[in-house]
Amino acid sequence: MTDLLTLQKSFILEHLKEGDTCADFTMGNGHDTLFLSKTVGARGRVYAFDIQPEALVSTRTRLEGEGAPENYTLINDSHSNLGLYIDGKIKAGMFNLGYLPGSGKKTVTTMRETTIPAVLGAIERLDSHSVLLVAVYPGHAEGDAEGRELEALFERISRFALSVMKVKIINSPTSPYFFVLETGKKSIEEFIEANGTIFEK
Ligand SMILES: C[S@@+](CC[C@H](N)C(=O)[O-])C[C@H]1O[C@@H](n2cnc3c(N)ncnc32)[C@H](O)[C@@H]1O
């Protein structure tokens, strides 16, 4: 059977190359940060965010233990503040929503009020031929609501700005699913310059 994590990575690898800039908006234990760091290599840059200090400790240990290139900036702040840290465009971004696996703190989970502005901020920074991946965990109430609100938002985006795909196992309703947002020839900044907005008018 197809492994969803392998599938997620294949979408990222379509767009992300050595030397690129990218972001892991939900660092957690650093699995995605490590994958991004190794993909962009020493000339690239990875920005990684988490509100929990233990996520930074766990991620740093993983990156150092796995010999990742020193191309990462670990940020102990909410992804909704991404504008304070990321200046230019990104070729790939990942949101793996939910709570820190293995921490036992299921109350510290991503929340719509910060997830939505963070996802919109990430979209604004997407370069041409870039990708944003948003994985949703509908098995808990906030995760389910987060997924529904994101889908309602994505449905309003012009298909000329972004292609938005949903990958879901339809006979397993509580299993994680993900959205893949891809730009074409224009970066989102260029699209907004030409059209004023990314949303359908
Ligand atoms: C499902 S985990 C991420 C798993 C991670 N990608 C990995 O490879 O281990 C979600 C993470 O999002 C973090 N988080 C929750 N709210 C956040 C926010 N506003 N900004 C950044 N991170 C947040 C949680 O602390 C948690 O570590």
The ligand as an ORCA input file, in Angstrom:
! r2SCAN-3c Opt
* xyz 0 1
  C       2.431     16.894     14.400
  S       3.693     17.846     15.166
  C       4.890     18.029     13.894
  C       5.715     16.802     13.592
  C       7.023     17.131     12.966
  N       6.884     17.668     11.624
  C       8.005     15.993     12.987
  O       8.628     15.711     11.939
  O       8.207     15.411     14.059
  C       3.011     19.464     15.271
  C       3.915     20.462     15.975
  O       3.360     21.775     15.778
  C       3.721     22.536     16.897
  N       2.897     23.750     16.965
  C       1.680     23.932     17.538
  N       1.276     25.199     17.380
  C       2.261     25.852     16.708
  C       2.448     27.191     16.260
  N       1.505     28.113     16.456
  N       3.599     27.506     15.612
  C       4.545     26.562     15.386
  N       4.439     25.279     15.797
  C       3.312     24.927     16.445
  C       3.513     21.587     18.066
  O       4.238     22.040     19.192
  C       4.026     20.262     17.476
  O       5.367     20.044     17.830
*
